[in-house]
Amino acid sequence: MAHNLNINEGVVSFASTETAWHGLGQIVEGVMTSEEAIKLAHLDYDVAKSPCVAFNTTETGINEIILPDKFMTYRTDKNQGFGVVGSRYEIVQNKDAFKFFDAIVGEGIAMYETAGALGKGERIFLSAKLPDVVTVEGLKDDVTEMYILLTSTHDGSGSIKALITPVRVVCENTLNGALREHFNKVSIRHTKNVQTNLENAHKLLGITHKYIAELNTCFSHLAKKKVSDEVVVKLIADLFKSQKEDSTRLTNIRNEVFKSYQEGVGQEKILGTAWGIYNGITYYLDHVKGYKNADKKFESITDGGSAQITQVLLEQLIKL
């Protein structure tokens, strides 16, 4: 199952307002409410936790031992185990994880687009599109749409994460990057205050017109900044390093990155600019670089190694 979407009794746990994930799941006309998204994506299951039990075999028989600080989280409708967690781990049900989205959608600010579950349902995700767009000065057709992405896990492998993700329409590059004092993501741990923090997440994200305006200014500034190929090569060398600087593999990677800068989708009009570098390298990370699987790609681009490269790149280009 290369897509890794959860399949429950033959039904794929995914809903979208347009065809995605190889055409799997439920395609919906128009926007979805959170209740509709949860139902259509088959996220309407509960999660519980139970003490872990070990068995010790002795001469007199088998003894049951309850482990005091270990619990198993599981899906109650299928009794499927997700993962082992500690005693302080607080479960956040799927419907509760989406509550802060409801406050935003209720004001008509965002539109739900996708929702789904991965694996056995241990990881869920939801994306919503904001009405605001970023346009680059002097490039009227160069539009970046704004999305909010939320992910949550039930197996103890990660926090609840919510982030603002700009996506450049022409090439679908994800242009993640925090600007100045603005947050573009929050991470909420599954501990005692998780419900309170979840309710305040939309405030921490800084989803404001000021944030969008700053992106407009930043991207337009990058588009005006002329940059030589020599600078591009040096930036690529600084971003893609290895303990074996002269290795053939590293050389090939750098060549692929430079090729993405020169020939990637949408690059023809922005070559020779800092905006071109930003999109060329993110194009490589999003569309060319090889990842172990879809999950690893998702994690890397949104909050892992590729996201870190994008952030450092943005900071370096602003300094130019």
Secondary structure by P-SEA (a helix, b strand, c coil): cccccccccccccccccccccccccccccccccaaaaaaaacccbbbbbbbbbbbbbccccbbbbbbccbbbbbbcccccccccccccbbbbcccccaaaaaaaaaacccccccccccccccccbbbbbbcbbbbccccccbbbbbbbbbbbbccccccbbbbbbbbcccccccccccccccccccccccccaaaaaaaaccccccccaaaaaaaaaaaaaaaaccccaaaaaaaaaaaccccccccaaaaaaaaaaaaaaccccccccccccaaaaaaaaaaaaccccccccaaaaaaaacccaaaaaaaaaaaaaaac
